[in-house]
């Protein structure tokens, strides 16, 4: 069960506990807004804007059929950050509540803040950031361009949870049609255990399932209370008897460097690929995963696969 962090509102005047839309008007009738009032209003507006730009799929939540709110709902942010819904709502309403560094860190992670946004959040809250070097979780335009330049070699950007954050044309068709999948299913661990096309392409699937589950368990030790990780784990346990069996063994596998993997690509045949992961920032964070041909025959087949992908795009 996730422990909910409930902050205690500071003792303030009646004007300071009004919603953001009414508090400034009430204050203007009596006295000018203080610097703290302005800072809280700016913080509230900043959080709302960041919340509205994040899709549910980006954080591992289902979209659902009835969603009128752009981006995430307040209760979804509260769930992801493990804070009370009422408290988070007050924060977006610019109420005079005390905010701890721990809670700000949780909100920054839930809303996928990059380092600049994180620094701005802590500055508006008037609180020192305990981890100012926290890595960016997004994929920059420059990184996307690198992926494109790597074609016809398959490449993608993954996070520690195996979410596929970006990929090039060749990777999109290497093991299945990634473009045809919803965002929440673009996860290597999920696809290995639940997608027939993906599973059929992996020659040593039994070994890969065991290794990926073990690496996921090792990585999850640092994210044990984070809702996105727990959500993925529950989905896997519910969907895959094979995953349940492997997970029950409590095996832990540490990531290794260069290794050769073999795939049976449905349209071009057998591919022997050297697999490498290049971290884009402090470990553990996002990494560029590349597949380079281990022989000339594989190189030629990758060229054909890339040409097919381009013809269909």
Secondary structure as UniProt FT lines:
FT   HELIX           15..17
FT   HELIX           20..30
FT   HELIX           35..53
FT   HELIX           56..59
FT   HELIX           74..81
FT   HELIX           85..92
FT   TURN            93..94
FT   HELIX           101..110
FT   TURN            111..112
FT   HELIX           115..125
FT   TURN            130..133
FT   HELIX           141..150
FT   TURN            151..152
FT   STRAND          155..158
FT   TURN            160..161
FT   STRAND          163..167
FT   HELIX           169..174
FT   HELIX           178..180
FT   HELIX           183..185
FT   HELIX           188..194
FT   HELIX           196..201
FT   TURN            203..204
FT   HELIX           205..220
FT   TURN            221..222
FT   TURN            224..225
FT   HELIX           227..239
FT   HELIX           241..247
FT   TURN            248..250
FT   STRAND          259..265
FT   TURN            266..268
FT   STRAND          269..279
FT   STRAND          287..293
FT   HELIX           296..312
//
